Amino acid sequence: MDRSSITSRERGGAILWTILAIALIAGGYYGYKALVFYRANVAPAVAEVSKIANAVKSVMPSYTVTREPGEIASQLQSVLRITPPDGYEGAFGLAFEALGNKLLQVVALAPKGVPASQIFEGGNNEIRFNPGRHTIFLAAIAERGDPDEMRESIAKLVSGHAASAPLTPTFIEAGGRRVAAYVGTAQNYGATNRMVFVFLDDGRLLHAVGPADGFDDAALERTLAAIVAAHPANALLYAHISPASVAKAAADPCGIPGLPGDFEIVVVSVYKGSTPLDIAIDKSGHDVTREDVVVGVTPRPVVLLLMGYDPIVWNVGQTADANIAGVLAPGYHRQAVIGLPKAVPLVTYSSEGGPNACRYFRAESANDSAAARRVRELFGQDIGTFMNRKAGVHFTVGEVSGEPSYSPDTTLASVALPGNVMPGGQRGIDRLVKEKAIRPATEEEVSAWIEGAARRKGLPVAEYRRNMEWRLGRNRVYVALTDFDLPAGLAGADARTFIIPPGTSRPGGPQGHCTFLAMEGYQCYGTGCS
């Protein structure tokens, strides 16, 4: 690629794409917000271009531009895995890079023999993006495109929310498949142009534009047939995204129904709480902790978004002047909220709710874009306050004066697992010991199984013990005394080993990563057998 020698007209094209890249990189959309720019009548003043460029100079990545058709064809192969359609060749190729990573690559194709300067040109106080009487193609790939943001941007294009006119979803027959396309028209330099957008997963895009009365449909069909052959399984290539796919906060079943029109979202995000609790609130086997939050006077009602990973009991207190509009507590493991009156709207969910559950999300920092986007989907607005560290014994929301109160409506006892539900992990093991379903194994019992299994395999006892040593550590081996079901959460470092005497069945329930040593026949079952 030629990094140093770009003609004035080449600079015009490069400036156009620089503006596009500025929009997508600074905005974090990596390709799709840029579509809006060249859907409109692209004629910004050079002074405005300079102002924008200077404003983002510190964050602008390096870019390379080429007009070499062979090099552009190679770029098209890397972008869409296809070659230029018959009768077309590369007009220019552009790649933006930062820290050695390619952020965006754009390839432009024009009919053979048509100078690129007739279509992409920087001139007197304007930058021209004008196909004229020709049909042209652009292919782009955003290496760091976010799928959710991509779908949101497509839906906005279809609805017309982010452009001068909406696009119409349609299907184009090509390569024996029905390709999902989005078609529209725009006025450019006194001419009516037809535009076609086709999206692929992983941040890929094909855009075709040409005169409405002379659009090269045959070239488009050839191009799409090549894309179909290269991408036989691709969700966005064969299915449309409708405007309804942009989540509406009022309709999202994972939000809080009935919220007032005016409120601030306050996020408190921790991996686990600060105070250990000697209870179980789910079957995960993870230790339960408590985290304290106190709400005082705030300018507007607040919605508390309490985010955790491990099981947490959120203890929420409030002063007399507090105004809590609602509480949402999502977690990877179960989250419970105590201290609030039942009149306060409360929604909790975790990944343990199964495949139909609301999806878990947690903001790792104030700049977590994925979590921020999910908040906008749920509430229709951005996060107002983000906290992941506290200055004292509790997280403080607003101005707190005096002692907070805690409602008895929901207590610690009411959120703990009922006595008839087996807790997970070591708590479940302890209960099985207490119920005399199992007991800790003795060294003699472990050695007896090792010796028998070694004889069966024809191995030295010491060698076989070394092979099994990591499963036979202290306080990890138990003897089954009766039939029982294992608790959940016995995986990884929490896995246990069970000796099964003759006449006793292997335990039921979730097996996790547990190991089972049958005394009858000295067999080994489960994880870690050798």
N, C-alpha and C positions, 0 to 999 in steps of 0.2 A: 504494500500500500504506500501511496505517496503522502507523507506527512508534512512535507515542507513546501511543495510547489503546487498551489491551488490557484487557478485563474480567478478573476473577479466574478465570473459567472458561477464557477464552482463554489466560490465563497457564498454566493447568493443561495445556492441549494443547501450548503452546509449550515448557513445561518438559519434557514427555515427549520432544518431538522434539529439544530441546536435549541431553538425555541421549543420544539416538541419535546425534546429530551429534558429541557429545564422543567417543563410542566409535569412530566411523569416522574422525574427523579426527585425534585423538590417536594412534590405532592405524595410521593410514595406509591404511585400507581403503576410504575414500571411498564407503561405502554398503552394503557387503555384510555386514560384521561386524554392522552394526546390525540385521540381520534376526533374529539370535539373540535380541536383547533383547525384541522384541515377540512372538516365538514362545513365550517362557516366560510364566508368570503375572505380569504386570507390576504389581507393587504395592510399590515401594520407599518407604521412609519419607521424609518431607519433609526430615528432618535429614540423611539420607544423600544426598539430592539436593543439598542445600546444600553438603555436604562435597565432593562430586564437582565441583560447579560452581566452588567456590572454588579447588580444586586446579588447575583448567585455565583459570582466569580470564585468565591472562596470554596464553594461546594461542588463546582462543576467538574466532572471527571474529564479525562482526556478523550479525544475522539480521533478517528482516522477516517479518511474519505478516499474513494477510488472511483475512477471512470473506466477502468480496464474491463471490457466485457468478460474476458476469461476469468478474472478474479471475482467479478460479480456473480458469475455462474457458480463458482465454487462456494461463495457465500450463500447463495440461494439453496444449494445442496445442504449446507449446515443448518439453515433456518427451517426449511420445509421438506428437505430430503427429496427434492425434485429438480429437474432442469428447466430452463426457460422454454415456454411453448414455442412451437414452430412459428417463425416469422417475428420473434421477439428476441431482444438481447438486453443486456444490462445497461441502464442509463447511469446509475451510480449506486455505490454501496457505502454504508456508513455504520461505524461501530463505536459505541461509547464504552469506555473502560474506567474502572476505579480500583486502585490497589491491586492491579494485575488481573482483576476479574471483569469479564465482559458483562455489562449491565443490559445493553440493548443493541440489537443489530437490525438494521433496516436495509432492504434491497429494493431498488426501483427498476422496473422493466418497461421498455418502450418498444414500439415497432422498429424493426431494423431500418436503418437509414434516417431515422428521425433524430436530429440533434437534441440532446438533453436540454440545451439552453432554450429551446422553444417551449419547454414545459416548466422547468425549474430555473428561475432566473431572479437575481437581485438587480433592481433597477432604480429608477428615480423615485425615492421615497416609498418604495413598495417591494414586497417579495411576491413573486408570482408562482402560484401552484395551479397551472391551467393546462388541462389535457388538449384543449383546442379541438381539432377534428380527430384526435387519436384516442384510442383506449390504452390506458397504462395500468400497470400492476405494481403494488407494493406488498412486500412480505416483511414481517417483523417478528422477532422473538425477544421476549423480556426474560432473561435468565432467572430473575428473582421475582417473577410475577406471582402475586398472591391469588389463589383460585377464588376465594370469596370476594375479594375486591374486583377481580375480573368479571365475575358474574353480576355484581352490583352495577358495574359500569356498563355492561352489555344491556342490562335491563333499563338503565337510564337512557341509553341510546335508542332503544326500541320505543320507550314511552315519550321521547322527545324532551325529557326533563333536563338533559344536559346539552341540547343542541337546538338548532333553529327549527327542525321539523323531525317528527318521529320516523323511525325506520320500520319497514313492514317485514315481519318474518315470512319467509317463503322457503320452498324446497326446489332445488335444481337437480335434475337428473344428470348424473355424470358417473362414468365408470361402473355402471350397474348398481349404483346406490343413490339414495335421495339425500343430498347434502343440505344441511340447515344453513340457510343464508339470510342476510338482512339487507333489504333493498330500499333505496330512497333516491330522491333527486335534490339537486341544489343548483342555484344560479351562480355561475362564475364568469365574470367578465362578459356579461351579456348573453351567455350561452346557458342552456339547460343541460346539466350533466346527470347521468345516471350513476349511482354508486352501489357497490355490492361489498358487503363485509362477510367474511367467513372466519370463524374462530375455532381454534384447536386447544386442547388441554395443554398445560405446561407453558402458558404464556405465548402461544403462537397465533399469528393473524395473517390472513390474505385480504387485501383490499384492491378492488378494481374500480376504476372510474373512467368514463368516456362520454362522448356526446349522446344525448338521449335518443337522437334519431340515427345514430350510426355506431352504436355500441357493438364491440366485437364479441358477440355471444359465443361464437365458435372457439375463439381463443380462451375464453373463460371456461367453457366446458372441457377443453383439453387440459387446462391447468388443474381444474378440480378432479378430473379423472386421474391425473398423476398423483394428486394429494390422496385420493381415496386408496390408490394402490399402495402408497407409502404408509398410510395410517388406517388400516382396516378396522381397528377398534379404538374409537376416540369419542368420548361422550359429547363434547361440544360440537364436533364436526357433523354429527347426525341428529342432534336434538336441540331445539330452541330453548332459550331462556326467556321467559315472559316477564313483563313488569311485575307480576304478582310474586315473582321469586324474591323480590326485595322485601325483606321482612318488615312488617308494620308492627310497631310497638304495641298498639292496642290489641292486635290479634294474636300476638305470640303467646302460645300456651305456657311458655316457660318464664314469663314475666309475672308481675303483680297486678291483678285486675283491680279496677276501681280507684286508681291513684288520682290525686287532684291534678289540675292543669299546671300548677306551678310548684316545683320542688327542686332540690339540689341532690345530686347523687354523691354520697360519701362512701368511698371504698376503704375497707380495712382488710389487708391481705397478709396472711402469715402461713407458713408451712404447717406449723403446729402451735398450740397454745403455750402459755408460760407456766401454768400451774398443773402438775400431774394430778390425775384423779384416779381413785381406786374403784372404777366402775367400767362397764362395757356399754357402749351405745350401739354397736353393730357387731357383725360376725367376722370382721376383718382380722382380728387378733392384734391390731395395732394399739399401742398405748393411747389412752384418752387423756386429753389435757383441757384446761379451761383458759379462755381468754376473756378479759374484762373490757367492756366498752361503756363509757358514760356519756350521755348526751345532755347538753345544756341548751341555752338560748341560741338560736340560729336565725339569720335574717329571713330565711324561708323554711318551709317544712323540708325535712331531710328523708331520703330513702337510704337506708343502710344496706350496703352490699358487702356482706361478710364472707370473705373467701378463704378457704383452708384446703389443705391436702389431707393430713391425718385426721382422724375423728376428733372433733373439737366441740366442746360445750361453750357457746358464746353467752356470757353472763352480761346482759344489757341493763344498765340502770339509767334513770333519767331524773332530771330536776323538775320542779313544778311547772316551769315555763318551757319545757322541751316540747317540740312538735315533730314526732316521728310519723311520717306518712306511710311507711311500710318497711319491711325487712326481707331481703333475699339473701339466702345463705347456701351457695353452691359449694360442693367439695368433691374431691376424688372419693374420699370415704365420708361417712355420714356426718353431717353437721346438725347440731341441736341448738336451739336458742331458748334461754330461760330468762326470767326477770321481767318480761313484758306482759302487759295486760292482753287478754285474748282479743280485745277490740283492735289491736294493731295488726294490720294485714301481714301475714308471714308466709313465705314460701321457702322450702328447703328441698334440695335434691342432690344426688350424688351419682357417680358412675356405677354404683352397685344396684341402681334401679333397673338394669337390664337394657336390652337393645332399643327399647322404646322410650327410655328415660330422656329427660332433658340433658343436653350434653354439659359436662363439667368444663368450667373455664376458670382460670385464675390469673390475675395480673401480677407478673413478676416485678414490674416497675411501673412508674408513672408514664413511661413511654411505650408500654406494651400495646402495639397496634392491634393485635388480634383480639385482646380483651376489650380494648376501647371500641372496636367495631361491634363486638357482641353486645356491649352495653347500649350502643346506639340502636341496635336491632330491638333490644328488649324495652328500652325506655324512650327512644326517640330523641335522645339528647346525650351530650358528652358527660364524662366524669367531672364533677366539680371539685372534689377534694380526694386526694389519694394518700393513704398512710400505710406504711409497713414497719414503722418503728415507733415506739412510744417513749415519751419523756419520763413517765412515772410508772405507777403500778397499773395503770389502765390507759387505754386509748381514750382521748378526750375529743369530743365533737362539740364545737361551739364554745360558748362562755359558760363555765360551770361555777356556780356559787352555792354553797351549802351542801348538805349531804344528799346524795341521790337516793331514790326509792326503788325498790324491786318488788314487782307484783308477785304474789303467791300463786297466780293462775297457772304458771308453768314452773315446776321445780326440778331439781336435779333427779330426784327419785322418779319423776314422771317421764323423763327421757331415757333412763337407763333401760337396758334389756330386761324384759320380764324374767322371773326366776325359772320359768319352764323353757326358756330359749337358751340353747348352748352357745356360750360366747366362743370367739375364735382364739387361735393361737395358744399361748401358754395358759391363759385363763381357762380355756376349755380343757387342756390337759390336767390342770389342777382340779377341776371339777370331776373329771373321770377318776382321778386318784381318790378324791374324797368319796365318790360313789362306789369305790372298790371295783370299778370296771378294769382298771389297770393298776400296776404298782411299779416302782423303779426296779430295774433288773440288777441282779448282783453280778460281780465280776465272774463268779463261778459259772453263772448261767450264760454269760457272754462267751466265756472261754469254751464251754461245752459246745456251743453252736459252731464256733470257729474251728475247733478240732474236728468235729464231724464233717463240716463242709470241706475242710482241707483234705481229709481222707478221701472224700467222694471225688474231689477234683485231682487227687494225686499230687498235691502241692505241699511243700513244707509249711507247718503251722505258722512259723514266724513270718514267712513271706506272705501268706494269705491274710494274716492279721494286719500287716502293713497295708495291704491292698484295701482293707475295709476300715482302716483306722479312723478315717474322717467321718464315718457313720457311727462310730462306737465311742464317742467322747463322753465324758462324765455328765450325768444328768440329761443324757439324750436318748437313753435306751430304756424301754418299758416292757413289761410282760403283760400280755392280754390275759385277763382272768375270766372274762365272759364275753358274750356278743355285745358289740356297741358300734356306734357311728362316730367317726372322727370329726372333730371340729374343723371349721374352715381356717384358712390362714397358715397352714403348716407347709410353707414353701420356702425355698432358699435357705437362709440361715435359721429359720424357724422350723425346718423339717425335723422329724423325730424318727427313731427306729423302734420297731415293736417285735418282740419275740413271741411267736405263736406256738404254744404248747400243743401236743397231740390232743385231738378232740375239741380244739377251740378254733372258731372260724376267723378268717381274716376280717378286719374291721370294714364296715361300710362307710358311707359318707364320702366327702371330698378327700381324695388321696394325696393331693398336694405333691410334694417331693419326698414323701415318706418312704422308708425301707421296711420290708417285712421279712423276718427270719423265721421260717417254719422249722421247728424241731423235728417234725416228721419228715425224714428224707433229707434234712439239712439243706433245704432249698431257700433261695433268696428271690423275693419279688419286689417290684416297685423300682424306685430310683436308687442308683448307686451300687447295684449288684455287680460283682466281678467274678 
